[in-house]
Amino acid sequence: VDLGGVKTKNEAGYLAGYISSAFFVGGAVSAIFWGWAADRYGRKPVVIVSLLSIVINSVLFGMAKDIYAALITRFLAGLLNGIVPASKVMIAELTTGKDQSIGMSMLSAAWSLGLILGPAISGWTASIDAEMGNVQEINVPK
């Protein structure tokens, strides 16, 4: 996949970093809003809207034809993602004392496990698909 605008591997690394960080920048900008929305409208609607936005933005990210579309969709995915703030509020409300620290730790562990297993499973399924001849070659400059 060639998003254009990259002449060297070094530039590709910078752009990959920008794309990766766009999600977290969007999340940082909107975290307070999602906390307010969870208080105002409830935790469940916030989680449902967030999950739907992640699905939609992930599909749009996969269809991105240039670097700008990729950056925008990743930023919007973070901006519209209230899952973590709502989850932290739910843990704080449903637990007390010692259990609260365990609950927050489990949330962090689940997030970290997803960051490890998600790309691993994706790479594994892509390698299976590549063996079948269904994957486009990734265009990385030399």
ABEGO torsion letter per residue (X at the ends): XBAEGBABAAAAAAAAAAAAAAAAAAAAAAAAAAAAAAAAAEAAAAAAAAAAAAAAAAAAAAABABAAAAAAAAAAAAAABAAAAAAAAAAAAABBEAAAAAAAAAAAAAAAAAAAAAAAAAAAAAAAAAAAGABBBBBBBX
